[in-house]
């Protein structure tokens, strides 16, 4: 056994030292694997960014209240009396003035024009209550000021300004047969709120002719405990005057982004497999060339008593080194050129645009390296076995 390990070490070390002699073919393999890895990480970073914009922007002590049976805000609805019942329920935190920290909200769609595109896109327009900023995890006014109640003033998120044309503080837009003056721009640490424009909920009700109805209620709990949430749920679900479904914000957003994330990940894996097949062929060709250039060398080692296992192992190690380098190259390129890049896509739960940033996480970079290793392991297996099985006399006759 010790002799086998020493043989493996000797042959592997020799192969690794000889890689610079085959730098051209090795570079082709590394770049090929790197390109495939870059595509995989790029697509998966969209899913990570989408998740960042939704699920990770929620707070554990904030709940979203919808009408029972609703799958999203657009299919929900509450009257003013029902909002009052929710606000008076136990477990809802109150501010310094004793007012419940809730925001009864209305979610409608208006049309905006994405930058660089000729077609329009649904822009989320949210009617909010004065407490709305305090219920967002990382709300911060970046430019201008907060809108005033009862006026046609609106605020827009960073994502709206970045991705839509003619949206900036000081401009006037016409949505829903009314003119709105943009007085502020806000951020929310990449959260979904950055994809929205905000206005006073009462005015949105009037312009869109929604009467006194709201679609959702956000509320801050007195604490994050399960007992507080259970008490709130028990109180409201037993009240015949309201029919509600209550979720913590992270759980609500997790449901909203599940379909889109699944679609994106599925597309990423599909493209990665398709491109990976091409990369495997390129890597196989590289490894065959590497083995072909050392046929006499391998045959000589076999004649000296080296076994087949060290030969196979050495070829696989060389292939895995190239795969690791290619995977790392793809990950670094994704981190340098994609991470943080703003974009937008359709949220199929609400049929509106949601802005997000490509998010290249350490886990995705590790995934890319592992993918490169898998591809090159497959690519190196066949050439390694072929080299080990080649008759010694045949190899010695090669020039």
N, C-alpha and C positions, 0 to 999 in steps of 0.2 A: 504493500500500500504506500509506504514511504517512497519507494522507487517511482511509483506512478505519479505521485504528487510532484516529485522533483522533475520528472519528465515534462509534466504539464507546465511547471514554472519555467523551465528552460525554453521550451518551444514557444510559449506565450510571450516571454520576454523578447525573444528573437523577432517574432512577428511584429510586436509593438515597435521595436527599434527600427524596423524596416518600413513603417508607415510613411515617413517622409520621402522615401524613394518612390512611393506611389501616390504622391500628393495630388496629382491631377484627378485621378479616378476617385480618390478618397474625398476630395473636395466636392465632386459631383454628387456623391452619395449624401454628404453632410448638407449641402444646399437643397437637395431634393427632399430629404427628411425635414429640414427646417421649413421649407415652403408648405409642406402638408401640415406640419405642427402649427404653423402660423395661422393657417385657415381654421383649423380646429379650435385653437384658443380664441381667435377672433369671433367665431360664431358663439362659442360658449360664453365669452365675455359679454355678449349682448344679453344672454339670459341672466348673467350675474348682475349686470347693470339694471335690467328690468326688475329683478328681485330687490336690488338696493333701493330703487325708486318706490317700490311698493311695500313689501313685507318689512324691510328693515327700517322704514321711516315711521313705524307705529310705536306707540308708547303703551306699556303694560297697564298704566293706570287710567287710560282713556278707552272708552267703549264707543262702539258704533251701534246705534239702535235703528233697525229697519222694521218695516211691517212684517209680520210673520208670513213665511212662505216666499219672501222676496229673495232673489239671488244677487241683486245689485241695487244701487240707489235709484236707477231709472224706473224700476218696477215697484218701488216702495211709495208710500204716501201716508201723511199724518195731517190731521186738522190742528188748529191752534189749541183746542181744548185738550187733545191728546198730548201735545207738546208740554202743556202745563202739568198734566198728570205725571209725565216722565220727569220733569224738573223737580217736582215735589217728592219724588221717591227717595227712600232711605239709601244712603251710600253715595249720593251725589255731593261732591265738594262744593263749598260756598266761598266766595271771595271775601275781601275785607269789608265789603258793604253788605254782606249777607245774601248776595244774589247767587243763585245756582250757576256753576260754571258749565254751561251748556251752550251749544250753538245749533239752532234749528236751521237746516240748510236745504237749498234747492239746487238741483243739478240739471242744467240744460246744455244743449249743444248749439254753437254758433259756427259760422264759417270763417276760416282764416286761410291765408295763402302761405304755404311753406316756402322758405327761401330756396331758390334754385329749381323750383318746380312750377309747371304751368297749371297744375290742377289744384283745386281747393282741398281743404281738410277740415274735419270736425274739430273745433277748438272747445275744450271744456270750459263752461262759464258757470261759476258757482255763486249762488246767493248765500251770504253768510250773516251771522249775527256778530255783534261787537266782540264776543268772547272767542271768536274763531282763532285769532293768532295765538292766544294763550293755550289752545288745545292742540297746537301743532308742535311737534317735538323740538324743532330747531328753527322756528320762524325768526327771520331777521330782515328788517327793512334795509335794503342795499342802496336805494336811491329814492328821493322824493319823500313822501309822507303817507300816513294811513288815510284811507278814504273816510269821508264823513257820512254819517247816517242820513238817509232821506235825500241824498243828492245823487246825481248821475256820475259820480266819481268812482273809478275802479282802480284796482291794483293788479299787476300781472307778475307771474312767476318768472324766474330767470330762464327757464326752459322755453317759455313762450317768446320772450324777447330774442333768445338765441335762434329759434327755429322758424319764427314767422316774420313775414315782411310787414313793414310799417307799424310795428309795435314798439313803442318807446315812451318813456315818461314825457308828458307834455303834448303828446299827439291825441287826436280825437278819432274814435272809431264808431262806426254805425253798425250796431248789432240789434236784431229784434225790433226794427223800426224805431230805434231810439239812438241818440248820440251819447257816447260815453267818453269822459275825459280821463286819460290815464294819469294818475297823480303819484303813483308809487310803484316801485319794483322790489320784490322780496325774494329771499332764498329760504330753503328748508333743508339744507345739507343733502341735496340731491333727491329729496322726497317727492312724492307724487304731487304735492301742492304746487311745485314749481312748474307743472304742466298746465296750470289753471289760471284763469282770470277771475278775480273776485269783485263782487258788487254787493250792495245792501240787499238782503234777501227780500225785503218788502217791495223794492223797486223791480226786482227780477220777477216777482209774482205779478205785478201790474203789467209789465211789458209783455210777458209771455202768457198773460191771462190765465194764471193758475189760482186765482181766488186767494184763499187764506191757507192754501196747502203747502206743506213741506214734504221733502222726500226722505230725509234722514235727520237724526239727532246725534251729535257728538257730545259726550259728557265726561268730565274728569271725576274719577272716584276719590273717595277720601283716602284710600290707600290701595296698594296693589294686591292685597290678600284675596285668596279664593273665597273666603267667608263673606267679604264685602260684596264681591261680584254675585255670589249665590243669593245673598239677601236681596239684592236689587232685582235679580232675575225672578226670584220667587214672588216678590211683591208685585211686579208688573205682569207676569204671566198669569197670576191669579186674579188680576183686576179685569172684570168683563168689559170695561170701557176701552181697553186698548188690546191690541194683538201685536206682540212685538217679538223680535229675534234680536238677542243682544250678544255681541262678541267683543272681545278685546281687539284693539286696532291691529296688532300684528297678525292675529288669526284671521281677521276680516281681509286684510291685504293678501295674506297667503292664499286664500281662496280666489281672490281676484286675479292673481298672477299665475296661478297653477296651470291654466290652459295654455297661456302664451309661452311660459317657460318650457312646457312639454313640447310644444311645436318647435321652438327654437333649438332645444337640445336634440330633438329628433332630426331636424335638418342638419345640425352640426355633425352629428354622428354619421348620417348618410353621406354627406360630402366628404367627411374625413375617410370613410371606408373606400369610397370611389377613388379619391386621390391617393389613398394609401396603397391601393392595388398597383397604381402606376409607380409609386415610390418603391414598392417592393421589387418590381421588375428592374428598376434602375439600380437598387442596392444589390440584387442578385447578380446583375451583370458586373457590378463593381467587385463583388466577392469572387465571382468566377475568374475575372481577370487577375485578381490578387493571387488566387490559387494557381492559375495557369502559369503565372510568372515565376512560381516557386516549385514547379513540379519536381525538378531534379533535386532541389533542396529537401523537399518532403520525402522523396524516395530515398535519398541518402540517409536521412534521419531514421526512416523505417528500417533500412539495412543495418544501421548501427544498433538496432534493438528497441527503438522508441515505438510505443504502441499506437493503435489507431485512436484511442480516446484522447491522448494529448493533442493530436493533430486536429480533431474535431473541436476540442475545447479552445484551442488557440485561435481557430478561425472565428468561432462564436464570440470570443472576447474582443477580437478586432472589430467585428461587426457591431457589437454592443457599444464599443467606444465611439464609433462613428454615429450610431443612433443617439447616444447621449449628447454628443456634440451638436447634432442636428436638432434634437428636441430643445436643447438649451438655446440654440440660435433662434429658433422660432419663438420661444418664450421671451427672449430679450427684445427681439424686434417688436413683438406685440406690446410689451411693456413700454417701450420707447415711443412708438408711433400710434398706438391705439388707446392706451389707458387714459381715461378722462375725456376722450373725444365725445362731444355731444352729438346726439342723433335723436330720432323719434320714430315711433312705430304705432301701429294700430292696436288699441286695447280692445280685444274682441268682446269683453264683458260689457263695455259701454259704447263701442263703436266710435271712439274718439281717439285723437292722437295723444300719446303719452311720451314725454321726453325722458331721456335717460342718458347716462354716460357709459361708454364701454368700460367695463371694470375687470382688469386683469389681476386676479388674486394669486397669492402664492400657491394655492391649491391647483389653480388652472395651469400654472407653470410646471408644477410637478406632474400634472396629468399629461402635459405635452411631452415631457421627458420620458415618462413611462410609455407613451404611445410610440415615440421614436425607438425606444428599446424593443418594444414588441415587434415593430416592423422589421428592424434589422436582425432580430433573433430569427424571425422566419426566413429572412433573406440569406442569412449566413448558414442555416442548417443544411440545406441541400449541397452547397459547395463544399462544406466541411466534411459531410459524409462521403461525397464523391472523392475528395482528396484522400480520405482514409482508406477507401476501398480500392483505390487504383493499384494494380499490381506493381511491385517494386521494380521488376525488370523493365516494365513499360515506362515508368518514370525516369529511370536511369538513362534510357535511350533518348529522352527528350532533349532538344537543344535549347 
